[in-house]
Amino acid sequence: MNILVLGGCGYVGTALVEKLLIKNFKVKVIDTQWFGNYLEKNINLTVIQKDIRDLNNEDFVDVNIVIHLANIANDPAVELKQELSWEVNVLSSLRICNLAQSNNIKKFIYASSGSVYGYKKELKVTEDLSLVPISTYNKTKMVAEELFRRFENKFPIYIVRPATVCGYSKRMRLDLTVNMLTMQALKNNIITVFGGKQIRPNIHVNDLVSVYLHMILNDVKPGTYNAGFENLSILEIANMISTKIKSKIEISESNDPRSYRLDSSKLTQTGFEPNFNVNYAIDELIEIYQRGNLKDDDSFYTVKWMKKNKI
Ligand SMILES: NC(=O)c1ccc[n+]([C@@H]2O[C@H](COP(=O)([O-])OP(=O)(O)OC[C@H]3O[C@@H](n4cnc5c(N)ncnc54)[C@H](O)[C@@H]3O)[C@@H](O)[C@H]2O)c1
């Protein structure tokens, strides 16, 4: 089975590709490598440095499954690069779908985001609730979902709405809540929380990798699936970290009103169970940092790196 991973050099992509190779899949990665390439050489792996806006038929030859992760992947980065973001996150989707259709793709998995729900008071935010995307990033995800859905009678499409991801990947991201607050505590023993009461769902990167594998390996019905398992306030996360790394929590005002929980029963009813959690992510980051294998590198902060490198 040949799998094409668009954005396979990213935070989630790197962990996913490593796992696919362990499972003996043949993997092709297409990625601009804006944040580097941490994938080790492997006989079953081909890595192509290329923009998804330039994809062509040749890229899809002998491909059975596509996993699409290549996006401008957070709110401030999309605000910084609005035109690029609409092009990459939305407009390129049409080309990708046409190529997937003409190459007879067996499964297509698209990484949307749980943030498409925006602000929701409901305790169970299920896939059938209305979307109220707040930021431009959230809007690009919602519009791209709509575009992918237009092709759902052409090939099987899985739209996954992941919660905020946490935990360690070789291509690290330290601009994600749990990872960022843990690094603040490790470096300065101070955790800065904006607002604090907003509820956000979380998923460990290993579990998200398992969600994608679950969809590849099992007979899961195509459709839209939430993927998030711990709905916690930012302050709760900060408190969890400060019990492990003695640190002061400073609260400042927030201009980000997003607050929602995710209910992932639809996913668990297909037989998926998470094995990791936020607590595990904090512990592993502490351990890896203390061993000297996790640095507070600029490239681990999406928007800082995009500005620095004029992407
Ligand atoms: N990390 C999270 O918390 C989270 C949560 C929900 C959804 N998602 C979605 O999951 C996907 C992966 O996220 P991530 O955290 O790994 O982000 P990431 O930024 O680490 O990875 C994205 C990868 O895509 C590549 N890329 C971006 N634009 C490209 C283009 N035009 N052509 C080719 N490659 C391109 C980048 O170089 C990068 O390697 C994204 O679509 C993101 O929106 C992530």
The ligand as a Tripos MOL2 file, in Angstrom:
@<TRIPOS>MOLECULE
LIG
   44    48     1     0     0
SMALL
NO_CHARGES

@<TRIPOS>ATOM
      1 N1         -1.0670   20.7410   15.7340 N.am      1 LIG1
      2 C1         -2.3280   20.9420   16.0950 C.2       1 LIG1
      3 O1         -2.6320   21.2260   17.2650 O.2       1 LIG1
      4 C2         -3.4310   20.7900   15.0820 C.ar      1 LIG1
      5 C3         -4.7590   20.7690   15.5350 C.ar      1 LIG1
      6 C4         -5.7800   20.6540   14.6020 C.ar      1 LIG1
      7 C5         -5.4860   20.5400   13.2570 C.ar      1 LIG1
      8 N2         -4.1920   20.5760   12.8310 N.ar      1 LIG1
      9 C6         -3.9110   20.4750   11.3920 C.3       1 LIG1
     10 O2         -3.0730   19.3430   11.1840 O.3       1 LIG1
     11 C7         -2.1840   19.6040   10.0990 C.3       1 LIG1
     12 C8         -0.7480   19.3790   10.5680 C.3       1 LIG1
     13 O3         -0.4530   20.2920   11.6230 O.3       1 LIG1
     14 P1          0.9830   20.3900   12.2710 P.3       1 LIG1
     15 O4          0.8030   20.7810   13.6820 O.co2     1 LIG1
     16 O5          1.7760   19.1970   11.9280 O.co2     1 LIG1
     17 O6          1.5600   21.6690   11.4980 O.3       1 LIG1
     18 P2          3.0100   21.9390   10.9220 P.3       1 LIG1
     19 O7          3.0620   23.3870   10.5540 O.co2     1 LIG1
     20 O8          4.0450   21.4050   11.8310 O.co2     1 LIG1
     21 O9          3.0070   21.0560    9.6030 O.3       1 LIG1
     22 C9          2.5210   21.5010    8.3690 C.3       1 LIG1
     23 C10         3.5360   21.0560    7.3080 C.3       1 LIG1
     24 O10         3.0020   21.4340    6.0420 O.3       1 LIG1
     25 C11         4.0200   22.0150    5.2840 C.3       1 LIG1
     26 N3          3.3790   22.9270    4.3300 N.ar      1 LIG1
     27 C12         2.6860   24.0560    4.6140 C.ar      1 LIG1
     28 N4          2.2650   24.6280    3.4760 N.ar      1 LIG1
     29 C13         2.6910   23.8330    2.4540 C.ar      1 LIG1
     30 C14         2.5600   23.8880    1.0570 C.ar      1 LIG1
     31 N5          1.9690   24.9120    0.4350 N.pl3     1 LIG1
     32 N6          3.0620   22.8700    0.3100 N.ar      1 LIG1
     33 C15         3.7170   21.8440    0.9030 C.ar      1 LIG1
     34 N7          3.9110   21.7520    2.2230 N.ar      1 LIG1
     35 C16         3.3820   22.7300    2.9990 C.ar      1 LIG1
     36 C17         4.9410   22.7160    6.2710 C.3       1 LIG1
     37 O11         6.2630   22.8510    5.7430 O.3       1 LIG1
     38 C18         4.8830   21.7550    7.4640 C.3       1 LIG1
     39 O12         5.9300   20.8060    7.3960 O.3       1 LIG1
     40 C19        -2.4670   21.0340    9.6530 C.3       1 LIG1
     41 O13        -3.3460   21.0080    8.5600 O.3       1 LIG1
     42 C20        -3.1400   21.6540   10.8550 C.3       1 LIG1
     43 O14        -3.9810   22.7170   10.4940 O.3       1 LIG1
     44 C21        -3.1480   20.6770   13.7220 C.ar      1 LIG1
@<TRIPOS>BOND
     1     1     2 1
     2     2     3 2
     3     2     4 1
     4     4     5 ar
     5     4    44 ar
     6     5     6 ar
     7     6     7 ar
     8     7     8 ar
     9     8     9 1
    10     8    44 ar
    11     9    10 1
    12     9    42 1
    13    10    11 1
    14    11    12 1
    15    11    40 1
    16    12    13 1
    17    13    14 1
    18    14    15 2
    19    14    16 1
    20    14    17 1
    21    17    18 1
    22    18    19 2
    23    18    20 1
    24    18    21 1
    25    21    22 1
    26    22    23 1
    27    23    24 1
    28    23    38 1
    29    24    25 1
    30    25    26 1
    31    25    36 1
    32    26    27 ar
    33    26    35 ar
    34    27    28 ar
    35    28    29 ar
    36    29    30 ar
    37    29    35 ar
    38    30    31 1
    39    30    32 ar
    40    32    33 ar
    41    33    34 ar
    42    34    35 ar
    43    36    37 1
    44    36    38 1
    45    38    39 1
    46    40    41 1
    47    40    42 1
    48    42    43 1
@<TRIPOS>SUBSTRUCTURE
     1 LIG1         1 GROUP 0 **** ****
